[in-house]
Amino acid sequence: MRTRRWTQIAGTLVANPWFAYFGTRTIYQGSAKGVCLPGFNCYACPLALFSCPIGALQHSMVLIRPGATAGAGDRLLGAVRQASSVPVSALLYVAGFIGLIGIAVGRLLCGWFCPFGFLQDLLYKIPGPKLRLPRWMRYGKYFALFVLAMLIPFITGVHWYSRLCPAGSLEGAIPLQLLPPKGGLPPTGWFFWLKIGILVAFLAWMVVTKRPFCRTACPLGAAWALCSPISLHRMYVDRTACNECQACLKACPVDIEIFEDPGSPECIRCMECKKACPQGAVTSGFLWNRARGEHGCLPAE
């Protein structure tokens, strides 16, 4: 099995190690829930130990609403303040966490760590007809970030993105229905089935299209995509060696031609193009290697 598959498996286990739930039927609510996971994983998953950055972002937007008050259940803010020597805002913490990762490695963790990205890679391997994603649909993830995950929670005080998130349905809503926590759950109604419908639609889409959720609806991917052009980790293409054979496109899990734009915000830095290139024209590295010109590579422009 390739290294990237092992890191994706490890990422899934790191995100969901709370196997004590099977014996206690109690969702972990300790201080680790005040720490964001560097990937997309539901806070409500009964095995989750950490917070989802997007769930935390929504929570911080709710906290800064005019007239909002911090309730007893504000575990994220409480855990952050407890762990810090000085009070720090939840929004600053979450934005800083997401921004530092994005500036350091762009969307690399989307390709190497994210549990939900791992699921999409696996489902696309199911044989059957395959469809290309229209380019305009890539902008959907920015709508998810700025409108669904930030503006609407700020206006309404409700975490609407998390309530409809297919990852949350798969990792949280369904397992909790199958293995209810102590105290039980509220009766399922039409909203639960709406969530399941959204999940089923995305799962079916994942079978026929490469990573559709990452490319159209993931606000975390959108945030890191905004950082990609200035990230320290870059993809490089030696244009003197590249003959545009499109082997990179066939291998790419997000359908980009790396020779057209090595700094593409869609690139998840999975290195599949690097391995697939018969000319060895694609390489990667951190910005401080730019001056060395290793392997005759030209940096992304």
C-alpha positions as a Markdown table, in Angstrom:
| # | Residue | x | y | z |
|---|---|---|---|---|
| 1 | Met | 0.0 | 0.0 | 0.0 |
| 2 | Arg | 1.3 | 3.4 | -0.9 |
| 3 | Thr | 2.6 | 5.9 | 1.8 |
| 4 | Arg | -0.3 | 8.3 | 1.2 |
| 5 | Arg | -2.9 | 5.5 | 1.9 |
| 6 | Trp | -1.1 | 4.7 | 5.2 |
| 7 | Thr | -1.1 | 8.4 | 6.3 |
| 8 | Gln | -4.8 | 8.6 | 5.4 |
| 9 | Ile | -5.6 | 5.6 | 7.5 |
| 10 | Ala | -3.5 | 7.0 | 10.3 |
| 11 | Gly | -5.3 | 10.3 | 10.0 |
| 12 | Thr | -8.7 | 8.6 | 10.4 |
| 13 | Leu | -7.5 | 6.7 | 13.5 |
| 14 | Val | -6.0 | 9.9 | 15.0 |
| 15 | Ala | -9.2 | 11.7 | 14.5 |
| 16 | Asn | -11.4 | 9.0 | 15.9 |
| 17 | Pro | -9.6 | 7.1 | 18.7 |
| 18 | Trp | -12.3 | 7.2 | 21.4 |
| 19 | Phe | -13.2 | 3.5 | 21.3 |
| 20 | Ala | -14.2 | 3.8 | 25.0 |
| 21 | Tyr | -17.6 | 5.0 | 23.6 |
| 22 | Phe | -18.5 | 1.4 | 22.8 |
| 23 | Gly | -18.4 | 0.5 | 26.5 |
| 24 | Thr | -19.5 | 3.8 | 28.1 |
| 25 | Arg | -21.8 | 5.2 | 25.5 |
| 26 | Thr | -20.5 | 8.6 | 26.4 |
| 27 | Ile | -19.2 | 11.1 | 23.9 |
| 28 | Tyr | -15.8 | 12.5 | 24.9 |
| 29 | Gln | -16.2 | 16.1 | 26.1 |
| 30 | Gly | -12.7 | 16.7 | 27.6 |
| 31 | Ser | -10.2 | 19.4 | 27.0 |
| 32 | Ala | -9.0 | 17.8 | 23.7 |
| 33 | Lys | -12.3 | 18.9 | 22.2 |
| 34 | Gly | -10.9 | 22.4 | 22.4 |
| 35 | Val | -8.2 | 21.4 | 19.9 |
| 36 | Cys | -8.9 | 21.6 | 16.2 |
| 37 | Leu | -8.1 | 18.6 | 14.0 |
| 38 | Pro | -6.1 | 19.4 | 10.9 |
| 39 | Gly | -8.7 | 17.8 | 8.7 |
| 40 | Phe | -12.5 | 17.5 | 8.2 |
| 41 | Asn | -14.0 | 15.2 | 10.9 |
| 42 | Cys | -17.2 | 15.6 | 12.7 |
| 43 | Tyr | -17.1 | 16.8 | 16.3 |
| 44 | Ala | -20.2 | 14.7 | 17.1 |
| 45 | Cys | -18.7 | 11.4 | 15.9 |
| 46 | Pro | -18.9 | 9.2 | 19.0 |
| 47 | Leu | -15.2 | 8.2 | 18.4 |
| 48 | Ala | -14.0 | 11.8 | 17.8 |
| 49 | Leu | -11.4 | 13.2 | 20.2 |
| 50 | Phe | -10.9 | 16.7 | 18.7 |
| 51 | Ser | -12.9 | 19.5 | 17.1 |
| 52 | Cys | -13.5 | 20.0 | 13.4 |
| 53 | Pro | -12.0 | 23.4 | 12.4 |
| 54 | Ile | -15.2 | 24.3 | 10.5 |
| 55 | Gly | -17.4 | 23.4 | 13.5 |
| 56 | Ala | -15.1 | 25.5 | 15.6 |
| 57 | Leu | -15.2 | 28.4 | 13.1 |
| 58 | Gln | -19.0 | 28.4 | 13.1 |
| 59 | His | -19.0 | 28.3 | 16.9 |
| 60 | Ser | -16.7 | 31.3 | 17.0 |
| 61 | Met | -18.9 | 33.2 | 14.6 |
| 62 | Val | -21.9 | 32.5 | 16.9 |
| 63 | Leu | -19.9 | 33.8 | 19.9 |
| 64 | Ile | -19.1 | 37.2 | 18.2 |
| 65 | Arg | -22.7 | 37.9 | 17.2 |
| 66 | Pro | -24.0 | 41.2 | 18.6 |
| 67 | Gly | -25.7 | 40.4 | 21.9 |
| 68 | Ala | -24.3 | 36.8 | 22.0 |
| 69 | Thr | -23.4 | 35.5 | 25.5 |
| 70 | Ala | -21.2 | 32.7 | 26.4 |
| 71 | Gly | -23.2 | 29.8 | 27.8 |
| 72 | Ala | -22.1 | 27.0 | 30.1 |
| 73 | Gly | -21.7 | 24.8 | 27.1 |
| 74 | Asp | -19.0 | 26.9 | 25.4 |
| 75 | Arg | -16.4 | 24.1 | 25.8 |
| 76 | Leu | -14.3 | 25.3 | 22.9 |
| 77 | Leu | -13.7 | 28.8 | 24.3 |
| 78 | Gly | -13.3 | 27.5 | 27.8 |
| 79 | Ala | -10.7 | 24.9 | 26.7 |
| 80 | Val | -8.8 | 27.4 | 24.7 |
| 81 | Arg | -8.6 | 29.9 | 27.5 |
| 82 | Gln | -7.7 | 27.3 | 30.0 |
| 83 | Ala | -4.8 | 26.1 | 27.9 |
| 84 | Ser | -3.5 | 29.6 | 27.2 |
| 85 | Ser | -1.6 | 31.9 | 29.6 |
| 86 | Val | -3.8 | 34.8 | 28.4 |
| 87 | Pro | -7.4 | 35.0 | 27.3 |
| 88 | Val | -7.6 | 34.5 | 23.5 |
| 89 | Ser | -10.7 | 34.7 | 21.3 |
| 90 | Ala | -12.0 | 31.5 | 19.7 |
| 91 | Leu | -12.2 | 33.2 | 16.3 |
| 92 | Leu | -8.5 | 34.2 | 16.5 |
| 93 | Tyr | -7.5 | 30.7 | 17.5 |
| 94 | Val | -9.5 | 29.0 | 14.7 |
| 95 | Ala | -8.5 | 31.5 | 12.0 |
| 96 | Gly | -4.9 | 31.3 | 13.1 |
| 97 | Phe | -4.9 | 27.5 | 13.2 |
| 98 | Ile | -6.4 | 27.2 | 9.7 |
| 99 | Gly | -4.2 | 30.0 | 8.3 |
| 100 | Leu | -0.9 | 28.7 | 9.7 |
| 101 | Ile | -1.5 | 25.3 | 8.1 |
| 102 | Gly | -2.6 | 26.8 | 4.8 |
| 103 | Ile | 0.5 | 29.1 | 4.7 |
| 104 | Ala | 2.8 | 26.3 | 5.6 |
| 105 | Val | 1.6 | 23.5 | 3.3 |
| 106 | Gly | -1.5 | 24.7 | 1.3 |
| 107 | Arg | -4.0 | 21.9 | 0.9 |
| 108 | Leu | -1.5 | 19.1 | 1.5 |
| 109 | Leu | -3.4 | 17.7 | 4.5 |
| 110 | Cys | -6.5 | 17.4 | 2.2 |
| 111 | Gly | -4.5 | 14.8 | 0.2 |
| 112 | Trp | -2.6 | 13.1 | 3.0 |
| 113 | Phe | -4.6 | 13.3 | 6.2 |
| 114 | Cys | -8.3 | 14.2 | 5.9 |
| 115 | Pro | -10.5 | 11.2 | 6.7 |
| 116 | Phe | -13.4 | 12.4 | 4.5 |
| 117 | Gly | -11.0 | 12.9 | 1.6 |
| 118 | Phe | -9.8 | 9.4 | 2.2 |
| 119 | Leu | -13.4 | 8.1 | 1.9 |
| 120 | Gln | -13.8 | 9.9 | -1.4 |
| 121 | Asp | -10.6 | 8.4 | -2.8 |
| 122 | Leu | -11.8 | 4.9 | -1.9 |
| 123 | Leu | -15.3 | 5.4 | -3.4 |
| 124 | Tyr | -14.0 | 6.6 | -6.7 |
| 125 | Lys | -12.2 | 3.3 | -7.2 |
| 126 | Ile | -15.6 | 1.5 | -7.5 |
| 127 | Pro | -15.9 | 0.5 | -11.2 |
| 128 | Gly | -18.4 | 2.3 | -13.3 |
| 129 | Pro | -19.0 | 5.3 | -15.5 |
| 130 | Lys | -17.0 | 8.4 | -14.5 |
| 131 | Leu | -17.9 | 12.1 | -14.9 |
| 132 | Arg | -15.8 | 15.2 | -15.0 |
| 133 | Leu | -16.7 | 18.1 | -12.7 |
| 134 | Pro | -17.5 | 21.3 | -14.4 |
| 135 | Arg | -15.0 | 24.0 | -13.6 |
| 136 | Trp | -17.6 | 26.5 | -12.3 |
| 137 | Met | -18.7 | 24.1 | -9.6 |
| 138 | Arg | -15.3 | 24.6 | -7.8 |
| 139 | Tyr | -16.5 | 28.0 | -6.6 |
| 140 | Gly | -19.1 | 26.2 | -4.5 |
| 141 | Lys | -16.6 | 25.6 | -1.6 |
| 142 | Tyr | -16.1 | 29.4 | -1.2 |
| 143 | Phe | -19.8 | 29.8 | -0.9 |
| 144 | Ala | -19.8 | 27.1 | 1.7 |
| 145 | Leu | -17.0 | 28.9 | 3.6 |
| 146 | Phe | -18.1 | 32.5 | 3.6 |
| 147 | Val | -21.9 | 32.1 | 3.5 |
| 148 | Leu | -22.8 | 28.8 | 5.1 |
| 149 | Ala | -20.0 | 28.4 | 7.6 |
| 150 | Met | -19.5 | 32.1 | 8.5 |
| 151 | Leu | -22.2 | 34.5 | 7.5 |
| 152 | Ile | -25.3 | 32.4 | 8.3 |
| 153 | Pro | -24.1 | 31.3 | 11.8 |
| 154 | Phe | -23.2 | 34.9 | 12.5 |
| 155 | Ile | -26.7 | 36.1 | 11.5 |
| 156 | Thr | -28.8 | 33.2 | 12.9 |
| 157 | Gly | -26.7 | 31.9 | 15.8 |
| 158 | Val | -27.1 | 28.4 | 14.4 |
| 159 | His | -24.4 | 26.1 | 13.1 |
| 160 | Trp | -26.3 | 25.4 | 9.8 |
| 161 | Tyr | -23.4 | 24.0 | 7.9 |
| 162 | Ser | -22.7 | 21.4 | 10.5 |
| 163 | Arg | -26.3 | 20.5 | 10.8 |
| 164 | Leu | -26.4 | 19.7 | 7.1 |
| 165 | Cys | -22.9 | 18.4 | 6.6 |
| 166 | Pro | -22.6 | 15.0 | 4.9 |
| 167 | Ala | -19.5 | 14.2 | 6.9 |
| 168 | Gly | -21.5 | 14.9 | 10.1 |
| 169 | Ser | -24.3 | 12.7 | 9.0 |
| 170 | Leu | -22.0 | 9.8 | 8.2 |
| 171 | Glu | -19.7 | 10.1 | 11.2 |
| 172 | Gly | -22.1 | 11.4 | 13.8 |
| 173 | Ala | -25.8 | 11.2 | 13.0 |
| 174 | Ile | -25.9 | 7.6 | 11.7 |
| 175 | Pro | -23.6 | 6.0 | 14.3 |
| 176 | Leu | -25.4 | 7.8 | 17.1 |
| 177 | Gln | -28.7 | 6.4 | 15.8 |
| 178 | Leu | -27.2 | 2.9 | 15.6 |
| 179 | Leu | -25.5 | 3.1 | 19.0 |
| 180 | Pro | -27.3 | 5.8 | 21.0 |
| 181 | Pro | -25.5 | 7.5 | 23.9 |
| 182 | Lys | -26.6 | 7.3 | 27.5 |
| 183 | Gly | -29.8 | 9.2 | 27.8 |
| 184 | Gly | -30.9 | 8.4 | 24.3 |
| 185 | Leu | -31.6 | 10.8 | 21.4 |
| 186 | Pro | -34.5 | 12.9 | 20.3 |
| 187 | Pro | -36.9 | 11.3 | 17.9 |
| 188 | Thr | -35.8 | 11.5 | 14.2 |
| 189 | Gly | -37.9 | 13.7 | 12.0 |
| 190 | Trp | -37.9 | 15.1 | 8.5 |
| 191 | Phe | -34.6 | 17.1 | 9.2 |
| 192 | Phe | -32.7 | 13.9 | 9.9 |
| 193 | Trp | -33.9 | 12.4 | 6.6 |
| 194 | Leu | -32.9 | 15.6 | 4.8 |
| 195 | Lys | -29.4 | 15.1 | 6.2 |
| 196 | Ile | -29.4 | 11.5 | 5.1 |
| 197 | Gly | -30.6 | 12.5 | 1.6 |
| 198 | Ile | -27.7 | 15.0 | 1.2 |
| 199 | Leu | -25.3 | 12.3 | 2.4 |
| 200 | Val | -26.6 | 9.7 | -0.1 |
| 201 | Ala | -26.4 | 12.2 | -2.9 |
| 202 | Phe | -22.7 | 13.0 | -2.1 |
| 203 | Leu | -21.8 | 9.3 | -1.7 |
| 204 | Ala | -23.3 | 8.5 | -5.1 |
| 205 | Trp | -21.5 | 11.4 | -6.6 |
| 206 | Met | -18.1 | 10.3 | -5.1 |
| 207 | Val | -18.4 | 7.0 | -7.0 |
| 208 | Val | -18.6 | 8.7 | -10.4 |
| 209 | Thr | -16.6 | 11.9 | -9.8 |
| 210 | Lys | -13.2 | 12.6 | -8.2 |
| 211 | Arg | -13.5 | 14.1 | -4.8 |
| 212 | Pro | -16.7 | 16.1 | -5.4 |
| 213 | Phe | -17.2 | 17.2 | -1.8 |
| 214 | Cys | -13.6 | 18.5 | -1.5 |
| 215 | Arg | -14.0 | 20.5 | -4.8 |
| 216 | Thr | -17.5 | 21.9 | -4.4 |
| 217 | Ala | -18.6 | 22.0 | -0.8 |
| 218 | Cys | -15.7 | 21.8 | 1.7 |
| 219 | Pro | -15.2 | 25.1 | 3.5 |
| 220 | Leu | -11.9 | 23.9 | 5.0 |
| 221 | Gly | -10.6 | 23.1 | 1.6 |
| 222 | Ala | -11.7 | 26.6 | 0.5 |
| 223 | Ala | -9.8 | 28.2 | 3.3 |
| 224 | Trp | -6.6 | 26.3 | 2.5 |
| 225 | Ala | -7.1 | 27.0 | -1.2 |
| 226 | Leu | -7.0 | 30.7 | -0.5 |
| 227 | Cys | -3.6 | 30.2 | 1.2 |
| 228 | Ser | -2.1 | 28.0 | -1.5 |
| 229 | Pro | -0.7 | 30.8 | -3.7 |
| 230 | Ile | 1.4 | 32.0 | -0.8 |
| 231 | Ser | 2.1 | 28.7 | 0.9 |
| 232 | Leu | 5.7 | 27.7 | 1.7 |
| 233 | His | 5.3 | 24.2 | 0.2 |
| 234 | Arg | 5.0 | 24.4 | -3.6 |
| 235 | Met | 4.7 | 22.2 | -6.7 |
| 236 | Tyr | 7.2 | 22.8 | -9.4 |
| 237 | Val | 7.2 | 21.9 | -13.1 |
| 238 | Asp | 10.2 | 21.9 | -15.3 |
| 239 | Arg | 8.7 | 23.3 | -18.5 |
| 240 | Thr | 11.7 | 22.3 | -20.5 |
| 241 | Ala | 11.1 | 18.6 | -19.7 |
| 242 | Cys | 7.3 | 18.6 | -19.7 |
| 243 | Asn | 5.7 | 17.5 | -23.0 |
| 244 | Glu | 2.1 | 18.0 | -21.8 |
| 245 | Cys | 1.3 | 14.3 | -22.2 |
| 246 | Gln | -1.4 | 14.6 | -19.5 |
| 247 | Ala | -0.3 | 11.7 | -17.5 |
| 248 | Cys | -0.5 | 14.1 | -14.5 |
| 249 | Leu | -4.2 | 14.8 | -15.3 |
| 250 | Lys | -5.1 | 11.1 | -15.4 |
| 251 | Ala | -3.4 | 10.5 | -12.0 |
| 252 | Cys | -4.7 | 13.7 | -10.3 |
| 253 | Pro | -7.6 | 13.1 | -7.7 |
| 254 | Val | -8.9 | 16.6 | -8.4 |
| 255 | Asp | -8.6 | 16.7 | -12.2 |
| 256 | Ile | -6.0 | 19.5 | -12.7 |
| 257 | Glu | -3.2 | 19.8 | -15.3 |
| 258 | Ile | -0.3 | 20.7 | -13.0 |
| 259 | Phe | 1.8 | 21.9 | -16.0 |
| 260 | Glu | -0.8 | 24.7 | -16.6 |
| 261 | Asp | -0.7 | 26.0 | -13.1 |
| 262 | Pro | 1.7 | 24.4 | -10.5 |
| 263 | Gly | 0.3 | 26.8 | -7.9 |
| 264 | Ser | -3.3 | 25.9 | -8.5 |
| 265 | Pro | -5.6 | 26.4 | -5.4 |
| 266 | Glu | -7.3 | 23.2 | -6.3 |
| 267 | Cys | -4.1 | 21.2 | -5.9 |
| 268 | Ile | -4.1 | 19.0 | -2.8 |
| 269 | Arg | -0.4 | 18.2 | -3.1 |
| 270 | Cys | -0.9 | 14.5 | -3.1 |
| 271 | Met | 2.1 | 14.0 | -5.3 |
| 272 | Glu | 0.3 | 11.6 | -7.7 |
| 273 | Cys | 1.3 | 13.8 | -10.6 |
| 274 | Lys | 4.9 | 13.7 | -9.5 |
| 275 | Lys | 4.9 | 9.9 | -9.5 |
| 276 | Ala | 3.0 | 9.6 | -12.8 |
| 277 | Cys | 5.1 | 12.0 | -14.8 |
| 278 | Pro | 7.2 | 9.9 | -17.3 |
| 279 | Gln | 9.6 | 12.8 | -17.8 |
| 280 | Gly | 10.2 | 13.5 | -14.2 |
| 281 | Ala | 9.1 | 17.1 | -14.8 |
| 282 | Val | 7.0 | 17.5 | -11.7 |
| 283 | Thr | 8.7 | 18.0 | -8.3 |
| 284 | Ser | 7.8 | 19.6 | -5.0 |
| 285 | Gly | 9.5 | 21.3 | -2.1 |
| 286 | Phe | 9.5 | 24.2 | 0.3 |
| 287 | Leu | 10.0 | 27.8 | -0.9 |
| 288 | Trp | 13.5 | 28.0 | 0.6 |
| 289 | Asn | 14.6 | 25.4 | -2.0 |
| 290 | Arg | 13.6 | 27.8 | -4.8 |
| 291 | Ala | 17.1 | 29.3 | -5.3 |
| 292 | Arg | 18.8 | 25.9 | -5.4 |
| 293 | Gly | 17.0 | 24.9 | -8.6 |
| 294 | Glu | 17.0 | 21.2 | -7.7 |
| 295 | His | 16.6 | 18.8 | -10.6 |
| 296 | Gly | 16.4 | 21.7 | -13.0 |
| 297 | Cys | 12.9 | 22.6 | -11.8 |
| 298 | Leu | 11.3 | 25.9 | -12.5 |
| 299 | Pro | 9.1 | 27.2 | -9.6 |
| 300 | Ala | 5.4 | 27.9 | -10.0 |
| 301 | Glu | 4.7 | 31.3 | -11.4 |
